[in-house]
């Protein structure tokens, strides 16, 4: 398999998983509880949202329970 093919596919235990299978989109309503006094999103809130999506993608790839840190 050449370098281009390796970039397009993740190979684990003989299965070929396309990177497009990782694509996940979500939408959150930004409420006052998510904003600091200057009206900017709290960094911890953003990290929590990213972690949640990372868990969804990991679950799709391993087809098993996952834990994110």
N, C-alpha and C positions, 0 to 999 in steps of 0.2 A: 504494500500500500504506500503510495507516495505522500509527500507532505501535505498537499492540497486535500487529499482524501482524509488524512488524519485530522485536519482542521474542521472538516464537515461532520465527522462522526466521532463519537466517544465509544470505544470498544471495551466492554466489560463482559468477561466470561462468555465470549462468543456472540453476544448479542450486539447488534448495531443500533445505537440510539442517535437519532438526528438531533442536532442542536436546536432546530426549530421546535422540537418537542418540549424544550425548556421554556419557551416563550410564555410568559404569564403577564396578564395585565389586570390591574385592580384600580378601584376608585374609592377614595376616602373623602368624607365630608370633613372639611377643616372647621372645627368649632372653637369657641373661645378657650375651652379647656386645653387645646393643643397649642395655644399661642402664648408667648411671653408678653411682658409689659410693652414691648416695642412692636407687637403684632407679628412677630416672626415665629416660625414653627420651632418647637423645642427639639433639640438634636436627639434626645432620647426617644421621642415619639417617632421620629423618622427612622431611627435604628430599629425600633420595635416593628414598624411596618415592613422594613427590608427583611428582617429576620423571619417574619411570618411568610413572606413570599419565598424566601430561601427554603423554608420547610416544605412548602407546597412543591417546589421544583425537585427537591431531594426525594420526596415521597414518590413522585412520578418516576424518577430514575431508578430507585432501588426497589420499588414496589414492596416496601416494608415500612415498619414504623421507624421514625427518625426523631432525633433530638438535636435542636440547635442550641448553641451556647450564647 
